[in-house]
Amino acid sequence: MSTKVRGLGEVALRVNDLAAMGRFYEDVLGFEPLGVFEHAIFYRIASGYGGHTQVFVLFARGVPVSPQASTVDHIAFTIDRNDFEGERSRLEGLGLKVELADHAWVHWKSLYLHDPEGNEVELVCYDPAV
C-alpha cells in the first residue's frame, strides 16, 4: 500500500513557558509568527503541499512537560549548507552550547542545541562531502 502523505504539515510542542519559548524560537532561530494566541504561537516554516503551510507550533496546555516527560526526541529544521558555519558561529556567539555531528549514511551535517525547556533542536543540511 502506498501512502497518500505528501509532506509534513505541522510539529507542535507542549511548553511550560510560552513567552520564553517564543523568544527563543523568534530571537535565536528567527522564526516569524504566523498566528499568536493566548495559549499558542504558530510559526510558518515553509510552503507545504497543496496550499497547506508547514508549521511549527508552541502550545501552553497547562500540562507540565520536560525532556523526560515527553515523547519528542528532537526537532530538526533544514538550513542551507552555505549557512552552516555562519549559524554555528552565531549560535555560539549567543552563548549557546552547540554540538556538531555528521550523518554519513544520508550525507547530513548537523548542529545540535537546546531550547529553554531542554528540547533538543537540530539544524541540518545536506552535504555530499559528508
C-alpha positions as CSV (number, residue, x, y, z in Angstrom):
1,M,0.0,0.0,0.0
2,S,1.4,3.4,-0.9
3,T,0.9,6.4,1.4
4,K,-1.1,9.4,0.5
5,V,1.1,11.6,2.7
6,R,2.8,14.4,0.7
7,G,4.6,16.4,3.3
8,L,4.9,17.3,7.0
9,G,2.1,19.7,7.9
10,E,2.9,20.6,11.5
11,V,5.0,19.8,14.5
12,A,3.6,21.0,17.8
13,L,5.3,21.2,21.3
14,R,3.6,21.5,24.6
15,V,5.5,24.1,26.6
16,N,5.6,25.4,30.2
17,D,6.6,29.0,29.5
18,L,5.1,30.2,26.2
19,A,6.8,33.6,26.4
20,A,10.3,32.3,27.0
21,M,9.9,29.6,24.3
22,G,8.5,32.1,21.9
23,R,11.5,34.4,22.4
24,F,13.9,31.5,21.8
25,Y,12.3,30.4,18.5
26,E,11.9,34.0,17.3
27,D,15.2,35.6,18.6
28,V,17.5,32.6,18.3
29,L,16.1,30.8,15.3
30,G,14.5,33.7,13.6
31,F,11.0,32.2,13.2
32,E,8.3,34.7,12.3
33,P,4.9,34.2,13.9
34,L,2.0,33.1,11.6
35,G,-0.5,33.4,14.4
36,V,-0.2,34.4,18.1
37,F,-2.9,33.4,20.5
38,E,-3.3,33.4,24.3
39,H,-2.1,29.8,24.6
40,A,-0.3,29.2,21.3
41,I,2.1,30.6,18.8
42,F,2.2,29.2,15.2
43,Y,5.3,29.7,13.1
44,R,5.4,29.4,9.3
45,I,8.4,27.2,8.3
46,A,7.9,26.7,4.5
47,S,5.4,26.3,1.8
48,G,3.9,22.9,2.1
49,Y,1.9,20.7,-0.2
50,G,-1.4,21.6,-1.7
51,G,-1.7,25.0,-0.1
52,H,-1.0,23.8,3.5
53,T,1.9,25.7,5.1
54,Q,4.5,23.7,7.0
55,V,4.0,24.9,10.6
56,F,5.8,24.7,13.9
57,V,3.6,25.4,17.0
58,L,4.1,26.0,20.7
59,F,1.1,25.2,22.9
60,A,0.8,26.2,26.5
61,R,-1.7,23.4,27.5
62,G,-1.3,23.7,31.3
63,V,0.3,20.2,31.5
64,P,3.8,20.3,33.0
65,V,6.4,19.0,30.5
66,S,10.1,18.2,30.5
67,P,12.5,16.3,28.2
68,Q,11.9,13.3,30.5
69,A,8.1,13.6,30.3
70,S,7.8,13.9,26.5
71,T,7.6,11.7,23.5
72,V,9.7,14.1,21.5
73,D,13.3,13.1,20.9
74,H,14.4,16.1,18.9
75,I,13.2,18.6,16.3
76,A,15.2,19.2,13.1
77,F,15.0,22.2,10.9
78,T,16.7,22.3,7.5
79,I,19.3,25.0,6.8
80,D,21.4,25.7,3.7
81,R,24.8,24.1,3.6
82,N,26.3,27.6,2.9
83,D,24.8,28.9,6.1
84,F,26.2,26.0,8.3
85,E,29.4,27.7,9.7
86,G,27.7,31.1,10.0
87,E,24.9,29.6,12.1
88,R,27.4,27.7,14.2
89,S,29.3,30.9,15.0
90,R,26.1,32.9,15.5
91,L,24.6,30.4,18.0
92,E,27.9,30.1,19.9
93,G,28.1,33.9,20.0
94,L,24.8,33.9,21.7
95,G,26.3,31.7,24.4
96,L,24.6,28.5,23.4
97,K,26.3,25.2,23.6
98,V,26.4,23.8,20.1
99,E,27.3,20.2,19.2
100,L,28.3,19.0,15.7
101,A,27.5,15.7,14.1
102,D,28.0,14.2,10.6
103,H,25.5,11.5,9.5
104,A,27.4,9.9,6.6
105,W,24.6,7.4,5.7
106,V,22.4,10.3,4.5
107,H,25.2,13.0,3.8
108,W,23.9,15.3,6.5
109,K,25.8,17.8,8.8
110,S,24.0,18.8,11.9
111,L,24.2,21.5,14.7
112,Y,22.5,20.5,17.9
113,L,21.4,22.9,20.7
114,H,18.7,23.0,23.3
115,D,15.8,25.4,23.7
116,P,14.9,26.9,27.1
117,E,12.9,23.9,28.2
118,G,15.6,21.4,27.2
119,N,14.2,20.2,23.9
120,E,17.0,19.2,21.5
121,V,16.9,21.2,18.3
122,E,18.8,20.2,15.2
123,L,19.8,22.4,12.3
124,V,20.6,20.1,9.5
125,C,21.9,20.4,5.9
126,Y,22.7,18.1,3.1
127,D,26.4,17.9,2.3
128,P,27.6,15.5,-0.4
129,A,31.1,15.7,1.1
130,V,29.9,14.0,4.4
